Amino acid sequence: MIDELARAESAVATCADAAVWALSERDLIAALDATHRLQQRLAAVQLAAVRELDGRGTALAQGASSTAVWLRHRLRLDVSAARRLVGLAGSLDEAPPAVRDALASGAVSVEQARVIADTTATVSASAGAEVADKAVGVLVEWAGQFDPTLLRKLGTRILDHVAPDLADAAASAALAAEAARATRDRHVTISEQAGGRLRLSGTLDAEAAALLRAVIDPLSAPSGPDDPRCAGQRRHDALADVCRLALRTSELPENGGEPAQLVVTVDYDGLVRQLGAGTLDVGLRLAPDTVRRLACDAAILPAVLGGAGQVLDVGRQRRLVTGPLRRALVLRDGGCAFPGCDRPPRWCAAHHIRHWADGGPTSLDNAVLLCGHHHRHIHQTEWVVRLGDDGHPEFVPPAWLDPEQVPRRNHYHRRT
């Protein structure tokens, strides 16, 4: 299999160097169709590999919290794309073989295959495997004419075509299955962009969507006839208002051992001169005017950092016994320090490098931030954590994973 993939990769590399401008329009269209079929066939092979790796627990054995997180780090994917890959691999594994065959032959696209797998799963649950096999044939035929969105709509009435006597009885089951898919697919993704901005995307189920509209709609109305903001900008500002309102309540749970709060790190001299940019505890940068506005109503905690970013001293808040040390860890580590993990500070606990039971002190040079998964992983496996020469954490993998045992670091949270 590896040899065949290597030959295919070599053939594709040869095609990549070809002069497409020399092709006739007919040949160019044929090339487009061929690359699309090849892409789907390769996807079938990739999904089979993903499913097998997931079943073997390879990701967990190598220290990742899930197969999706491992794929993100291994293939440098967005985490949402990695989750879709794992989800689709699982869907196809449970689907009738004809669905995988259709994808492997290039007859359907990856997204069409997911629609067919979801639809046949519903049909199988309500009408049995024999009817589901008939539905696959019809849906694959329809896939030659319709895109995934329309194919899913048509699939809701597939029993009208393959088992009319069961169609009405299955309608309720289809609605229940759709509700289950909505629950499964619900997610919100927050990804960092240039300039300290965030991109917010996701899919809400019906209840969450209704709640969001109930809160956002009244706050996103135009402030007057001369409001210069577009609808998207008004919704953005409304979401920020909702977050401010939530932070002003006393009902939010603690996060990482501290009250829910906005934490900004800024150079004091820069703040005084009104020139200093700030950094949130999740690593995002804020403009000087934003920092000054937030500082009007904030508690200022002094922190002293060395030239390489080591935390030398940090101010204390009387109401928090462990606050100063945790603040120092957040400033140094930026989040879970395990290689490849992007968990933010408030999802993390402080781990003693030299265990407390073995006489290890509770100090900055004996502590590291780890999320729940990697905290357990460090305690249960042969990974070793230590501080490097620059005072930042590094992790030595077990010999079975890396015979050279080259230390690894987390680069997701580094600010310099």
Beta strands, then each sheet from edge to edge (+ up, - down):
strand 1: 187-192
strand 2: 198-203
strand 3: 264-266
strand 4: 278-280
strand 5: 285-286
strand 6: 303-305
strand 7: 311-314
strand 8: 348-352
strand 9: 367-371
strand 10: 384-387
strand 11: 393-396
sheet 1: 1+ 2-
sheet 2: 3+ 4- 5+
sheet 3: 6+ 7-
sheet 4: 8+ 9-
sheet 5: 10+ 11-
end
